[in-house]
Amino acid sequence: MKLPELKIGSLIARIPIIQGGMSIRVSTSALAVPVAECGGIGTIGGSALPVEELQEDIRKAKRATKGIIAVNIMYAMRDFYNLVMGSIEAGADMIITGAGFSRDIFKIGREHNIPIVSIVSSASFAKLAEKLGAAAVVVEATEAGGHLGTMTPLRELFPSIRKAISKIPLIAAGGITDGYEMAEMMDQYGADGVQVASRFVLSEECSVSQAFKEAYLKARQEDIVLVSSPVGMPGRAIKTPFVDKMLACDESIASKECRYQCLKKCDHKYCISERLMASHDGDVENGLVFSGANTFKMKEILPVREIFDRFVKAAESVYKEGTDAQQTAKSSAS
Ligand SMILES: Cc1cc2nc3c(=O)[nH]c(=O)nc-3n(C[C@H](O)[C@H](O)[C@H](O)COP(=O)(O)O)c2cc1C
């Protein structure tokens, strides 16, 4: 059966897929535009970029598509406020925030008439986001790549948050690699849509180096591990020689100086901006390659259009009763 649209505020995505924001320069307009053109929500990862670079990329995206372009900005960033305001000024359609919780952002959203979407990993923050005016909530579980707010798997975490949220769309994120899992989250768990990131790293359009994509293709289940981040949260990444040193508490990985001043609070054990940039540019050995836990299941680099077509075909082949099934899942949760 046909998948429902995803309505967030006054925006309507024809296909209920948000491509998860990925900093630093992993999800740029190069990826977000084809996602938006396919009817999903394309997200530019805005954290740790110079505001001017981010604005230029948003404008480029908005010129290239009439679809929905969101910007993801982590609250942990020192420049959070400027990145949010800069994104709005450049014409972003939606702001998605995670890695911490900003109360002030909802007021900014109201003042500028732009939907704010919160990424949360607990029912209490989901409720708070809904109360303060979030247009939607993304439930991000431990299978996600990047920084993690929980160690609880998606299928355990989601129902408790489904029970807590009734007025706004609830999106499931973490470890979703195909349309069958998407349909499962919507049919059986009452999700209104999914956020998917790692699958889109393995797209032709994603602008990371070939070596970054190769690391994804080669990763076995046991190669995808928990790491510590200077942000003060755990993260999920692929084991590289740099990660081995980090896990061995090798002090030689500490950076000599703080060149980027990117975080509000940083423990300076290593420079996360430097390490993410290294892997983006192809120096995977010395870099940090964030990845979802289920990357090992994906063995092909595909065009974004093909990823969408496969997701939708698989999801619609099993998606049962659309809104009715979701209503049942939602009402049995509450
Ligand atoms: C390379 C990479 C970078 C990411 N960067 C961010 C980020 O900057 N901000 C954020 O909120 N989430 C970030 N995430 C999390 C994703 O947006 C997404 O919610 C999560 O990875 C979904 O799980 P999946 O990758 O298994 O699909 C990142 C994930 C990856 C794989």
The ligand as an SDF file (V2000), in Angstrom:
LIG
                    3D

 31 33  0  0  0  0  0  0  0  0999 V2000
   28.7110   10.3230    9.2380 C   0  0  0  0  0  0  0  0  0  0  0  0
   27.5910   10.7390   10.1660 C   0  0  0  0  0  0  0  0  0  0  0  0
   27.5710   12.0270   10.6730 C   0  0  0  0  0  0  0  0  0  0  0  0
   26.5110   12.4510   11.4920 C   0  0  0  0  0  0  0  0  0  0  0  0
   26.4800   13.7380   11.9290 N   0  0  0  0  0  0  0  0  0  0  0  0
   25.4050   14.1770   12.6350 C   0  0  0  0  0  0  0  0  0  0  0  0
   25.2880   15.5520   12.9900 C   0  0  0  0  0  0  0  0  0  0  0  0
   26.1260   16.3770   12.6480 O   0  0  0  0  0  0  0  0  0  0  0  0
   24.2030   15.9210   13.7230 N   0  0  0  0  0  0  0  0  0  0  0  0
   23.2210   15.0320   14.0930 C   0  0  0  0  0  0  0  0  0  0  0  0
   22.2520   15.4240   14.7560 O   0  0  0  0  0  0  0  0  0  0  0  0
   23.3180   13.7280   13.7650 N   0  0  0  0  0  0  0  0  0  0  0  0
   24.3640   13.2930   13.0210 C   0  0  0  0  0  0  0  0  0  0  0  0
   24.4240   11.9780   12.6350 N   0  0  0  0  0  0  0  0  0  0  0  0
   23.2640   11.0830   12.9400 C   0  0  0  0  0  0  0  0  0  0  0  0
   22.3080   10.9690   11.7310 C   0  0  0  0  0  0  0  0  0  0  0  0
   21.7790   12.2030   11.3630 O   0  0  0  0  0  0  0  0  0  0  0  0
   21.1620    9.9570   11.9310 C   0  0  0  0  0  0  0  0  0  0  0  0
   20.1930   10.3710   12.8330 O   0  0  0  0  0  0  0  0  0  0  0  0
   21.5990    8.5600   12.3220 C   0  0  0  0  0  0  0  0  0  0  0  0
   22.8750    8.2450   11.8620 O   0  0  0  0  0  0  0  0  0  0  0  0
   20.5920    7.5560   11.7920 C   0  0  0  0  0  0  0  0  0  0  0  0
   21.0750    6.2530   11.8430 O   0  0  0  0  0  0  0  0  0  0  0  0
   21.6390    5.4940   10.5280 P   0  0  0  0  0  0  0  0  0  0  0  0
   22.8970    6.1890   10.1660 O   0  0  0  0  0  0  0  0  0  0  0  0
   21.8360    4.1020   10.9940 O   0  0  0  0  0  0  0  0  0  0  0  0
   20.5990    5.6380    9.4580 O   0  0  0  0  0  0  0  0  0  0  0  0
   25.4870   11.5350   11.8460 C   0  0  0  0  0  0  0  0  0  0  0  0
   25.5500   10.2190   11.3500 C   0  0  0  0  0  0  0  0  0  0  0  0
   26.5700    9.8110   10.5260 C   0  0  0  0  0  0  0  0  0  0  0  0
   26.5750    8.4090   10.0000 C   0  0  0  0  0  0  0  0  0  0  0  0
  1  2  1  0
  2  3  1  0
  2 30  2  0
  3  4  2  0
  4  5  1  0
  4 28  1  0
  5  6  2  0
  6  7  1  0
  6 13  1  0
  7  8  2  0
  7  9  1  0
  9 10  1  0
 10 11  2  0
 10 12  1  0
 12 13  2  0
 13 14  1  0
 14 15  1  0
 14 28  1  0
 15 16  1  0
 16 17  1  0
 16 18  1  0
 18 19  1  0
 18 20  1  0
 20 21  1  0
 20 22  1  0
 22 23  1  0
 23 24  1  0
 24 25  2  0
 24 26  1  0
 24 27  1  0
 28 29  2  0
 29 30  1  0
 30 31  1  0
M  END
$$$$
